[in-house]
Amino acid sequence: MLAHRFAQYACAMTPRTVTAARYVTPLREGGSMPAVIEADDDGLYVLKFRGAGQGPKALVAEWIAGSLARVLGLPVPEIVFVELDPDLARTEPDPEIQDLIRASAGLNLALDYLPGAINFDPVVEQPDAMLASRIVWFDAYISNVDRSARNPNLMMWHNRLYLIDHGAALYFHHGWNGTDADPGRGFPLIREHVLLPWAGGIGDVDAAMAATLTPEVISGIVASVPDAWLQGPDAFADAATQRAAYTDYLVQRLAQPRRFAQEATDARA
């Protein structure tokens, strides 16, 4: 069990890097306009562009939140880093896509493509209560605003629920200087979570979820955030200082009492 847990952590902290070989098709959903690409390992991935309107912070949130979820054993497709050559834009007829590819030259992020997956339908599906509780706890922890009935960012693939698209999580880091975010604050928007009706065991999973995310695990995930995604107008001396601020925030957010967990329990009640 310990060996398996260590391997799970190592997988989350050390992403593979692939190179985009072919732009397949855009996914015109949301503001970031991700795309299905084929990589040099012959795999298909959903690419999140660094040059999209949400900027590199969406990739930072996608990597940190998605990796934390995978450490917690939540079903998230494999996350990879993707090198994107701006020359790939030459074969695209759409000027908007051409501009997006050129603006995203360098290191981007992608999730393993799940062919044939369908959107989660809360009317049709009956998710497991413990899984729903763990997902609600997790989304409250990372302040994920994108898991509502309007935009659940949940997929069904081979009869299994998958979490996708965490680019809107950690919203505190927009315009952040490392000191104006309160780790102890709640997350009132959790009342709109699409899985809340099934999440009757939030209090039962709270302690184990928090214990799994040790400072070492969090630090290891944050350490893998590329320097190129941390450059911007934020008031940090350097990338290392910014990583330390992310780690401190996420570690402190797990300290007792965890207001976000109690708030999620109260929202369901």
C-alpha positions as CSV (number, residue, x, y, z in Angstrom):
1,M,0.0,0.0,0.0
2,L,2.8,2.4,0.9
3,A,4.6,1.7,-2.3
4,H,1.5,2.3,-4.3
5,R,0.9,5.6,-2.5
6,F,4.4,6.7,-3.2
7,A,4.1,5.8,-6.9
8,Q,0.9,7.8,-7.0
9,Y,2.5,10.9,-5.5
10,A,5.5,10.5,-7.9
11,C,3.2,10.3,-10.9
12,A,1.4,13.5,-9.9
13,M,4.6,15.5,-9.3
14,T,6.6,14.5,-12.4
15,P,4.6,15.1,-15.6
16,R,5.6,13.7,-18.9
17,T,6.4,16.2,-21.6
18,V,5.3,15.6,-25.2
19,T,5.5,17.6,-28.4
20,A,2.4,18.6,-30.3
21,A,2.7,17.0,-33.8
22,R,-0.7,17.8,-35.3
23,Y,-3.6,20.1,-34.5
24,V,-6.8,18.0,-34.8
25,T,-9.8,20.0,-34.0
26,P,-10.9,22.9,-31.7
27,L,-13.2,22.4,-28.8
28,R,-15.2,25.6,-28.8
29,E,-16.2,25.5,-25.1
30,G,-15.6,28.3,-22.6
31,G,-13.3,31.2,-23.0
32,S,-10.0,29.2,-23.4
33,M,-10.9,27.3,-26.7
34,P,-8.9,24.2,-26.0
35,A,-8.2,21.8,-28.8
36,V,-7.6,18.1,-29.5
37,I,-4.0,17.6,-30.7
38,E,-1.9,14.6,-31.6
39,A,1.5,14.4,-29.9
40,D,4.7,12.8,-30.9
41,D,3.9,9.7,-28.7
42,D,0.9,9.1,-31.1
43,G,-1.5,10.0,-28.2
44,L,-4.5,12.4,-28.4
45,Y,-4.7,15.1,-25.8
46,V,-7.0,18.1,-25.0
47,L,-4.6,21.0,-25.1
48,K,-5.0,24.1,-22.9
49,F,-3.3,27.0,-24.5
50,R,-1.0,29.3,-22.5
51,G,-1.9,32.2,-24.9
52,A,-5.7,31.9,-24.4
53,G,-7.6,34.7,-22.8
54,Q,-7.3,33.3,-19.3
55,G,-3.5,33.3,-19.5
56,P,-0.9,31.1,-17.9
57,K,-2.7,31.2,-14.5
58,A,-5.3,28.8,-15.9
59,L,-2.5,26.3,-16.6
60,V,-1.1,26.8,-13.1
61,A,-4.5,26.1,-11.6
62,E,-5.0,23.1,-14.0
63,W,-1.7,21.5,-13.0
64,I,-1.9,22.1,-9.3
65,A,-5.6,21.3,-8.8
66,G,-5.5,18.3,-11.2
67,S,-2.4,16.9,-9.6
68,L,-3.9,17.3,-6.1
69,A,-7.0,15.4,-7.3
70,R,-4.9,12.6,-8.7
71,V,-3.0,12.3,-5.4
72,L,-6.3,12.0,-3.6
73,G,-7.3,9.2,-5.9
74,L,-9.9,11.2,-7.8
75,P,-10.5,10.2,-11.4
76,V,-8.6,12.8,-13.5
77,P,-7.1,12.0,-16.9
78,E,-3.4,12.0,-17.1
79,I,-1.9,15.5,-17.2
80,V,1.1,16.2,-19.5
81,F,3.1,19.2,-20.5
82,V,3.1,20.0,-24.2
83,E,5.8,21.7,-26.3
84,L,4.0,23.7,-29.0
85,D,5.9,24.9,-32.1
86,P,4.3,28.1,-33.5
87,D,5.0,26.7,-37.0
88,L,2.0,24.4,-36.4
89,A,-0.2,27.4,-37.2
90,R,0.8,27.3,-40.9
91,T,-1.6,24.5,-41.7
92,E,-4.6,26.0,-39.9
93,P,-7.1,28.0,-42.1
94,D,-8.8,29.8,-39.2
95,P,-6.9,33.1,-38.3
96,E,-8.2,32.9,-34.7
97,I,-6.6,29.5,-34.2
98,Q,-3.4,30.6,-36.0
99,D,-3.1,33.5,-33.5
100,L,-3.8,31.3,-30.6
101,I,-1.1,28.8,-31.6
102,R,1.5,31.5,-32.2
103,A,0.7,33.2,-28.8
104,S,1.1,29.8,-27.1
105,A,4.5,28.9,-28.4
106,G,6.5,26.9,-25.9
107,L,5.3,24.9,-22.9
108,N,1.5,24.3,-22.5
109,L,-0.6,21.7,-20.7
110,A,-2.9,19.0,-21.8
111,L,-5.1,16.2,-20.5
112,D,-5.4,12.7,-22.0
113,Y,-8.3,12.7,-24.5
114,L,-11.2,10.4,-23.6
115,P,-12.7,9.3,-26.9
116,G,-16.4,8.8,-26.7
117,A,-16.8,10.4,-23.3
118,I,-20.1,12.2,-22.7
119,N,-21.1,15.0,-20.3
120,F,-22.3,14.1,-16.9
121,D,-26.1,14.4,-16.6
122,P,-27.3,14.8,-13.0
123,V,-30.8,13.7,-14.1
124,V,-29.6,10.4,-15.5
125,E,-26.5,9.5,-13.4
126,Q,-26.5,8.4,-9.8
127,P,-22.9,8.9,-8.6
128,D,-21.5,7.0,-5.6
129,A,-22.1,9.0,-2.4
130,M,-18.5,8.7,-1.1
131,L,-17.0,9.7,-4.4
132,A,-19.4,12.7,-4.6
133,S,-18.4,13.7,-1.0
134,R,-14.7,13.5,-1.8
135,I,-15.2,15.6,-5.0
136,V,-17.2,18.2,-3.2
137,W,-14.6,18.4,-0.4
138,F,-11.9,18.8,-3.0
139,D,-13.6,21.5,-5.0
140,A,-14.3,23.5,-1.8
141,Y,-10.6,23.2,-0.9
142,I,-9.4,24.4,-4.3
143,S,-12.2,27.0,-4.6
144,N,-13.3,25.6,-7.9
145,V,-16.1,27.7,-9.4
146,D,-16.7,25.4,-12.3
147,R,-18.6,22.4,-11.0
148,S,-22.2,23.7,-11.1
149,A,-25.2,22.2,-13.0
150,R,-24.6,24.9,-15.7
151,N,-21.0,23.8,-16.2
152,P,-20.2,20.6,-14.3
153,N,-16.9,19.8,-16.0
154,L,-17.6,16.1,-15.3
155,M,-17.4,13.4,-18.0
156,M,-18.7,9.8,-18.1
157,W,-16.3,7.5,-19.8
158,H,-16.7,3.7,-19.7
159,N,-19.3,4.1,-17.0
160,R,-16.8,6.0,-14.8
161,L,-17.0,9.6,-13.7
162,Y,-14.0,11.8,-14.6
163,L,-13.1,15.3,-13.5
164,I,-11.8,17.7,-16.1
165,D,-10.9,21.4,-16.5
166,H,-9.7,23.0,-13.3
167,G,-8.5,26.2,-14.9
168,A,-10.9,28.3,-13.0
169,A,-9.9,26.9,-9.6
170,L,-7.6,28.8,-7.2
171,Y,-9.2,32.0,-8.3
172,F,-7.6,33.9,-5.5
173,H,-4.3,34.0,-7.5
174,H,-5.6,36.5,-10.1
175,G,-3.9,39.8,-9.2
176,W,-2.3,38.2,-6.2
177,N,0.8,39.3,-4.3
178,G,1.1,36.3,-2.0
179,T,-0.3,38.0,1.1
180,D,-3.8,39.2,0.4
181,A,-5.4,35.7,0.1
182,D,-6.9,34.3,3.3
183,P,-6.4,30.5,3.5
184,G,-9.0,30.1,6.2
185,R,-11.9,31.6,4.3
186,G,-14.8,29.5,3.2
187,F,-16.2,28.9,-0.2
188,P,-19.9,29.9,-0.4
189,L,-20.2,28.9,-4.0
190,I,-20.0,25.3,-3.0
191,R,-23.8,25.4,-2.5
192,E,-24.1,25.3,-6.3
193,H,-22.0,22.2,-6.7
194,V,-23.7,19.7,-9.1
195,L,-22.8,16.7,-6.8
196,L,-23.9,18.2,-3.5
197,P,-27.2,16.3,-3.4
198,W,-25.2,13.0,-3.3
199,A,-22.4,14.2,-1.0
200,G,-23.7,13.1,2.4
201,G,-20.3,12.0,3.7
202,I,-18.2,15.2,3.6
203,G,-17.6,15.0,7.3
204,D,-16.6,11.4,7.0
205,V,-14.0,12.0,4.4
206,D,-12.6,15.3,5.7
207,A,-9.8,14.0,7.9
208,A,-8.4,11.4,5.5
209,M,-8.5,13.8,2.6
210,A,-6.6,16.5,4.5
211,A,-4.1,14.0,5.9
212,T,-3.2,12.8,2.4
213,L,-2.2,16.2,1.2
214,T,0.9,16.6,3.3
215,P,3.2,19.6,3.0
216,E,5.7,17.5,1.1
217,V,3.0,16.4,-1.4
218,I,1.8,19.9,-2.0
219,S,5.3,21.3,-2.3
220,G,6.3,18.6,-4.8
221,I,3.4,19.5,-7.0
222,V,3.9,23.2,-6.9
223,A,7.6,22.7,-7.5
224,S,6.8,21.3,-11.0
225,V,5.0,24.5,-12.1
226,P,7.2,25.8,-15.0
227,D,8.9,29.2,-14.6
228,A,7.3,30.4,-17.8
229,W,3.8,30.1,-16.3
230,L,4.8,32.2,-13.3
231,Q,6.0,35.3,-15.1
232,G,3.6,38.2,-14.9
233,P,2.6,41.4,-13.1
234,D,2.3,39.8,-9.7
235,A,4.3,41.3,-6.9
236,F,6.8,38.4,-6.4
237,A,10.5,38.7,-6.4
238,D,10.9,35.5,-8.5
239,A,9.3,32.2,-9.4
240,A,10.6,30.5,-6.3
241,T,8.9,33.1,-4.1
242,Q,5.7,32.6,-5.9
243,R,5.9,28.8,-5.6
244,A,6.5,29.2,-1.8
245,A,3.4,31.4,-1.6
246,Y,1.2,28.8,-3.4
247,T,2.5,26.1,-1.1
248,D,2.0,28.1,2.1
249,Y,-1.6,28.9,1.0
250,L,-2.5,25.4,0.2
251,V,-0.9,24.0,3.4
252,Q,-2.5,26.5,5.6
253,R,-5.9,26.0,4.1
254,L,-5.9,22.4,5.5
255,A,-5.3,23.6,9.1
256,Q,-8.1,23.0,11.5
257,P,-10.8,24.1,11.6
258,R,-11.4,23.6,7.9
259,R,-14.1,26.2,7.3
260,F,-14.5,25.1,3.7
261,A,-15.4,21.6,4.7
262,Q,-17.9,22.6,7.3
263,E,-19.4,25.1,4.8
264,A,-19.9,22.3,2.3
265,T,-21.6,20.1,4.9
266,D,-23.9,23.0,5.9
267,A,-24.7,23.7,2.3
268,R,-26.0,20.2,1.8
269,A,-28.0,20.2,5.0
